[in-house]
Amino acid sequence: MKQVVELDRAARRITIESGMSYGQLCPYLDQQGFALHNLASLPHISIAGACATATHGSGPKNGNLSTAVSALEIVTARGDVLPIARTRDRDTFQAAVVHLGAIGVVTKVTLDLQPAFTMRQDVYLDLPMAQVREHFEDIASAGYSVSLFTDWQKGRVNEVWVKRRVEKDAPLTTSKDFYGARPATANVHPIMELSAENCTEQMGVPGPWYERLPHFRMGFTPSSGKELQSEYFVPRRNAVEAIAAVERLRDHVTPHLMITELRTIDADELWMSPCYKRPSLAIHFTWKQEWESVSKVLPMIERELAPFDVRPHWGKLFTIPSAELQQRYEKCAEFKRFVAQYDTHGKFRNEFLSAKLYG
């Protein structure tokens, strides 16, 4: 199910079958003169899956990928075809977009579009963590999308990836200083030791939006190709305190870590989104495949972030107990009642949902 169903140019919307990935859709959109507002670091993921788990991308004014959804078609446990649209089914829509696979099988997704645009990507190295504490908002807002990569050692952020829209006749010069960080002189991988071959073009070279917003190119193995991942969302107003809380754990974290990425995402109205009603900082951990050790570190991180009502990424590893998790989603009880309307006997209930939402 990887086909375009309809491109509505006048309404700036596209309807696609749910098995399509961003890497498959985006070149087509660009050829038609359109773009999506945001993309995740990996173009390899399915659109329906990314939206179901509130996968996000980055940008101080960019909502997660789910916020581009304007309509869904779902086949429920009874075999009914359930169409849900933002303009027609407000509460149902806000419950259904980040649905965690609990309602049924998504067959079609309709996405909002905008005109295609050009971007550039500049990378800066060795940003002092003291500058992050002093100028976090300015750093996070330095581009259309900004990512900070750190191993939590040496009091610095290893790399800052700044993705900017290129406006017509805008100068293409690169600043020689970025809050004490220096510009990279060649393309780099977020994990400095790895080859940048599978990464999107950097060095300020202009290119299509879909070849700059992701970190990794579609035709290559994403990230390191062999890792575990965790990610935690805290209110953006607590960003500096939350970063400091994790930094205090650096000697527990770093031995098992490949890299951490720090990103900001705007608030939304989707009930089970980690960014529900709050602009957020996402603290992402790419771990070595050492689950026994990682499983001991995650509770430590979660305890440090608990004062900020931390919410985890639904599609990644976490150990927050079910009762605490449900308390952090004010619409959780309503969501479960909504699910029960369409899956009365728990046909789509699985081990994950049973443990996290019904445990």
Secondary structure, DSSP 8 states (H G I E B T S, - for coil): ---EEEEETTTTEEEEETT-BHHHHHHHHHHTTEE-S---S-TTSBHHHHHHTT-----TT---GGGGEEEEEEEETTS-EEEEETTT-HHHHHHHSS-TT-SEEEEEEEEE-EE--EEEEEEEEEEEHHHHHHHHHHHHTSSSEEEEEE-S-TTEEEEEEEEEE--TT------S-BTTBEE-SS---SSTTS-GGGB---TT--EEGGGTSSSB-TTS--TTSS-EEEEEEEEGGGHHHHHHHHHTTHHHHGGGEEEEEEEEE--B--TT-TTBTS-EEEEEEEE-S-HHHHHHHHHHHHHHHGGGT-EE-TTS-----HHHHHHT-TTHHHHHHHHHHH-TT-TT--HHHHHHT--
